[in-house]
Every structure is written in C-alpha cells, then in structure tokens.
Amino acid sequence: MFVVCGEALFDVFAAGDTPTGMALDARVGGSPFNVAVGLARLAQPVCFLSQVGTGFLGERLMRTLREEGVNTSTVQRSEAPTTLSLIGLDAKGVPSYSFYGEGCADRRLTPDALATLPDGVKAINFGSYATVVGPTAVTQRMLVEREFQRTLIAYDPNIRLNVEPDLEVWREQIDWMLPHTQLLKVSEEDLQLVVPGTAPKDFAAKALAQGVKLVVVTRGGEGALGWTAQHEVTVPPIPVKVIDTVGAGDTFQCALLTWLAEHDRLSGAALAALSADELRDALGFAARAAAITCSRRGADMPRRAELP
C-alpha cells in the first residue's frame, strides 16, 4: 500500500477566447493527487492523505479518486473551499500557473488524519506546496518523523513559487527532508531554483551523504539522471509529440514507485542495492510513462496496460 500526501485541486486551463471573455476547462489535479491517481492506474494499491472540501468541487475530486480506485479512507473532509490553479500554456506547451488557495481545504490537514493510515504501508510520497503551507505542512512533518525509520519516504519538492514565493522556505524544507528521505526525485528546473549553478551530480552527492538512497534528477526533454552510492546512470529522452507537460513529473514519480514495487525494491536497503542495469530499467520505465502523459492534454496518466 502506498500513501500519497498533499494537495487536491482543480487545474483550470485557458481554452480560448469567447465573445465576452474566455472559455475555461476545469480538470481535477494537484501534483500529489495526480501521483495517487497515477499509482492506481498503474495497478498499485494507494490511499490519498489530504483534506478535501465538501462543496461541489470537493465532491468532484472525491468522485474521481473513487472512480480511479484510490482509497479515500484517509481523506479528511471540511467546509473549506477547493484550490484553483489557473494554467496557461506557451507555444511549446510549457505551463505557467496562478494559484487561488489561501484558506482552502488542502492546506488545513490536521494531525487527527494520521490515525486513519492503514496497516501495511510500504511507502509514503510527499511533495509540492502542501509540504510548506499551513497546518498541512506541520501534519506532514509529524508523519515523516513518525515513519521514516520504518517506511520508505519518497519526496519530490515540485516547487511552486506562485504559492510560496520565498525560496528560503523551499530550501529549508528540502534540507529538513534529506535526512528523512530514501527516494528523492527532483526536476533540474527546481534544482536550479534552490541551488543555482550546482551540478546535479554535486547535489546528488550531498543528498546521498545525508542518507538518501536513490537520487533522481529529471531533465524534461533531456532525459533523466540517477544516482545511488554505488552507481550513476543516464536515461535518454523518449521521442514524443508534446501536447503539454502538465503532470509529466507526477507520472515519472508514480511510474518509478510502481517499478520499485513490482520488483520488490520498496525499502532504503533495496534502493541502495540496485544494480546499474536495474536503475536504468526503473528510470526508463518512468520516462516512458511520462512521455505518454506529455502526448495528451493535461495530467492524463497512463494505465499499466499501456506500458510494456
């Protein structure tokens, strides 16, 4: 069983002009929400740990989770509103985001929710802005401190400066997480925000020295890099006609976790023992999954049957 922690929201895409304004296309989303749905689509048992509002938008989020096969027994409900993320795409399909989330449900998770975690959890995934805002960030740290010595902790910072513009907050969060994390996945873009000018290899060496067992740096159209204490591998990009890149990083993360689960590698010791060939296979599987998402609009992640 996986537990995915973090925000649930609506991605609202600009869908063209109308005579009196703009058309909008609202889709369920949020990076951790996407990871949870992605794991379920890849045939992994997963529950989602978050707070979701009881309004019509929150009900739509809950319906999606249930229809996708995500366990919702760990979802807290409240009357707080649902976050909206407005997304515009440039000519290359790269998204820009504006968030409307102050006081919304996904920032208000309370420690009571931790009592709802099921038995048999193998890995817990953290990432994106819910790690740094509101009561949710405090509750998540409590969970990390409780579990990191007995459960695999996976972390993708997934920095959102439109939510928390202070890079020092993100740096502090990453520094706090490193000694508590076994699997760290970070985009090269995020890496250059928090440690500008630092080579991925040097950052990986720092993370490994802090106790991380597997460090992965995704590079968009340039492929991905991976390190354990014993090995360094490079995976080339997968050729694909890009519609947009929304959800690509989330897909990479859930596919990487799926590969590890399918190969019985969901522990710090197992990550450290990965061979170079195994690491290359894992990153290649994740890259193929991310490429499928890039070929579709929005965070439309692949199902297990789509990946050989």
C-alpha positions in Angstrom: 0.0 0.0 0.0 1.2 3.5 -0.9 0.2 6.6 0.9 0.3 9.9 -1.1 0.2 13.1 0.9 -0.7 16.6 -0.4 -3.0 18.9 -2.3 -6.1 18.2 -4.4 -7.4 21.0 -6.6 -8.7 22.0 -10.0 -6.5 22.8 -12.8 -8.3 25.4 -14.9 -7.0 25.7 -18.4 -7.5 28.7 -20.7 -9.4 27.2 -23.6 -9.6 30.2 -26.0 -11.4 33.5 -26.2 -15.2 33.9 -26.3 -17.1 37.0 -27.5 -17.4 38.1 -23.9 -14.3 36.7 -22.2 -12.6 33.3 -22.1 -13.5 29.7 -22.1 -12.1 27.6 -19.2 -11.6 23.9 -19.0 -11.5 22.7 -15.3 -9.8 19.4 -14.6 -9.1 17.6 -11.3 -5.5 17.9 -10.3 -2.7 18.8 -7.9 0.7 17.1 -8.0 0.1 14.6 -5.2 -3.5 14.0 -6.4 -2.0 13.1 -9.8 0.6 10.8 -8.2 -2.2 8.9 -6.3 -4.3 8.6 -9.4 -1.3 7.6 -11.4 -0.4 4.8 -9.0 -3.9 3.5 -9.1 -3.9 3.5 -12.9 -0.6 1.5 -12.7 -2.4 -1.1 -10.6 -0.9 -0.1 -7.3 -2.9 0.0 -4.0 -2.9 3.6 -2.8 -4.6 5.9 -0.4 -4.7 9.7 -0.5 -4.0 11.7 2.7 -5.4 15.1 2.3 -8.3 17.4 3.3 -10.9 17.9 0.7 -13.8 20.3 0.8 -17.5 19.3 0.9 -18.6 21.7 -1.8 -19.4 20.7 -5.4 -15.7 20.9 -6.4 -14.6 18.8 -3.5 -17.3 16.2 -4.3 -16.0 16.0 -7.8 -12.5 15.4 -6.5 -13.7 12.6 -4.3 -15.7 11.0 -7.1 -12.6 11.0 -9.3 -10.5 9.4 -6.6 -13.1 6.7 -6.0 -13.6 6.0 -9.7 -9.9 5.7 -10.3 -9.6 3.2 -7.5 -7.8 5.4 -4.9 -8.6 4.5 -1.3 -10.2 7.6 0.3 -10.5 6.4 3.9 -7.6 8.8 4.8 -9.3 11.9 3.3 -10.4 14.5 5.8 -13.5 16.5 4.8 -14.3 20.1 5.7 -16.4 23.0 4.5 -13.3 24.9 3.3 -13.1 25.8 -0.4 -11.2 24.0 -3.0 -7.9 25.4 -4.5 -8.0 26.6 -8.1 -4.9 26.5 -10.3 -5.2 28.6 -13.5 -2.9 27.3 -16.3 -1.9 29.0 -19.4 0.3 27.2 -22.0 3.0 28.8 -24.1 3.7 27.9 -27.7 5.8 24.9 -26.6 3.1 23.5 -24.3 5.0 24.6 -21.1 2.6 25.6 -18.4 2.5 28.7 -16.2 0.4 28.7 -13.1 -1.6 31.1 -10.9 -2.9 29.7 -7.7 -6.0 30.7 -5.7 -5.7 28.6 -2.5 -5.5 30.8 0.6 -7.6 29.1 3.4 -8.5 26.2 1.2 -9.0 22.6 2.4 -5.8 21.1 1.1 -3.8 23.4 3.4 -5.7 22.5 6.5 -5.0 18.9 7.2 -4.9 18.2 11.0 -3.0 15.6 12.9 -6.2 13.6 13.6 -5.9 12.3 10.0 -2.7 10.4 10.8 -4.7 7.9 12.8 -6.5 6.8 9.7 -3.5 5.4 7.9 -4.0 1.7 7.1 -1.7 -1.2 8.1 0.8 -2.5 5.7 2.0 0.8 4.3 5.2 0.3 2.2 5.9 3.8 1.0 4.7 7.4 1.7 5.1 10.1 -1.0 5.4 13.8 -0.3 5.8 16.8 -2.5 4.7 20.2 -3.8 3.3 23.1 -2.0 1.4 21.2 0.7 4.7 20.5 2.3 5.3 24.2 3.0 2.0 25.9 3.7 -0.5 25.9 6.6 -1.4 23.2 9.1 -0.9 20.5 6.4 2.8 21.1 6.3 3.0 20.7 10.1 0.9 17.5 10.0 3.1 16.1 7.2 6.3 16.7 9.2 4.7 14.8 12.1 4.1 11.9 9.8 7.6 11.9 8.3 9.1 11.9 11.8 6.9 9.1 12.9 7.5 6.8 9.8 10.9 7.5 8.2 12.8 4.9 10.1 10.3 2.1 9.2 8.7 3.1 5.9 10.1 4.3 2.6 9.8 8.1 2.3 9.6 9.4 -1.3 9.9 13.1 -1.9 9.6 15.4 -4.9 9.9 19.1 -4.0 7.9 20.2 -7.0 8.4 23.9 -6.2 5.5 26.3 -6.8 6.7 29.9 -6.3 3.2 31.2 -7.1 2.1 29.6 -3.8 5.2 30.2 -1.7 7.5 32.7 -3.4 10.2 32.6 -0.7 12.9 30.2 -1.9 14.4 30.0 1.6 11.2 28.3 2.7 11.7 25.6 0.0 15.5 25.3 0.7 14.7 24.8 4.4 12.1 22.1 3.6 14.5 20.3 1.3 17.3 20.4 3.8 14.9 19.1 6.5 13.7 16.3 4.3 17.0 15.0 3.1 17.9 13.1 6.3 14.3 11.7 6.4 14.1 10.6 2.7 15.1 7.4 1.0 13.9 8.3 -2.6 14.4 11.8 -3.8 13.2 12.9 -7.2 13.7 16.5 -8.3 13.5 18.3 -11.6 16.5 20.1 -12.9 14.4 23.2 -13.1 13.6 23.0 -9.4 17.2 22.2 -8.6 18.4 25.4 -10.3 15.9 27.4 -8.3 17.1 26.3 -4.9 20.9 25.8 -5.6 21.6 27.8 -8.8 24.7 26.8 -10.6 25.1 23.5 -8.7 25.6 20.5 -11.0 23.1 17.7 -10.5 25.9 15.3 -9.6 27.1 17.5 -6.8 23.6 17.9 -5.4 23.1 14.1 -5.6 26.4 13.6 -3.7 25.1 15.9 -0.9 21.8 14.1 -0.7 23.4 10.7 -0.6 25.7 11.9 2.2 22.6 13.0 4.1 21.1 9.5 3.9 19.1 9.5 0.7 19.5 6.1 -1.0 18.3 7.0 -4.5 18.5 10.4 -6.1 16.8 11.1 -9.5 17.0 14.3 -11.5 14.6 14.7 -14.3 15.6 16.9 -17.2 12.5 17.2 -19.3 13.4 16.8 -23.0 17.0 15.8 -22.0 16.1 12.6 -20.2 16.9 11.7 -16.5 19.8 11.0 -14.3 20.0 8.7 -11.3 22.4 8.0 -8.5 22.9 5.6 -5.7 26.0 5.4 -3.6 27.4 2.8 -6.0 26.1 3.8 -9.4 25.3 6.7 -11.7 23.1 6.2 -14.8 21.7 8.4 -17.6 18.4 7.7 -19.4 17.8 9.4 -22.8 14.6 11.2 -23.5 11.7 9.4 -25.2 10.7 10.9 -28.5 7.1 12.1 -28.4 4.9 14.8 -29.9 4.3 17.0 -26.9 0.8 18.4 -26.3 1.7 19.8 -22.9 3.9 18.8 -20.0 1.3 19.1 -17.2 1.6 16.0 -14.9 4.8 14.7 -16.6 6.8 14.9 -13.4 4.0 13.3 -11.4 3.8 10.5 -13.9 7.5 9.9 -13.7 7.3 9.7 -9.9 4.3 7.2 -9.8 5.8 5.1 -12.5 9.2 5.0 -10.7 7.4 3.9 -7.5 5.5 1.3 -9.5 8.6 -0.2 -10.9 10.2 -0.4 -7.5 7.0 -2.0 -6.1 6.8 -4.6 -8.9 10.5 -5.5 -8.3 10.3 -5.6 -4.5 12.6 -2.6 -4.0 10.5 -0.5 -1.7 13.0 -0.1 1.1 16.1 2.0 1.7 18.3 -1.0 1.7 16.8 -2.3 -1.5 17.3 1.1 -3.2 20.9 1.2 -2.1 21.4 -2.3 -3.6 20.0 -1.5 -7.0 22.4 -2.5 -9.8 23.2 -0.1 -12.6 21.0 -2.1 -15.0 18.1 -2.1 -12.6 18.4 1.6 -12.0 18.5 2.2 -15.8 15.4 0.0 -16.2 13.5 1.8 -13.5 14.2 5.3 -14.9 13.4 4.1 -18.4 10.1 2.8 -17.3 9.3 6.1 -15.6 10.4 8.1 -18.7 8.2 6.1 -21.0 5.2 6.7 -18.7 5.9 10.4 -18.6 6.2 10.6 -22.4 2.7 9.1 -22.7 1.3 11.9 -20.4 3.1 14.5 -22.5 1.4 13.3 -25.6 -2.0 14.1 -24.1 -3.6 17.3 -22.8 -3.4 17.7 -19.0 -2.4 15.2 -16.4 -3.9 12.2 -18.3 -1.6 9.5 -16.9 -1.1 6.0 -18.5 -2.6 2.8 -17.3 -0.5 -0.3 -16.7 -1.5 -2.0 -19.9 0.0 0.9 -21.9 3.5 0.2 -20.6 5.3 -2.9 -21.7 
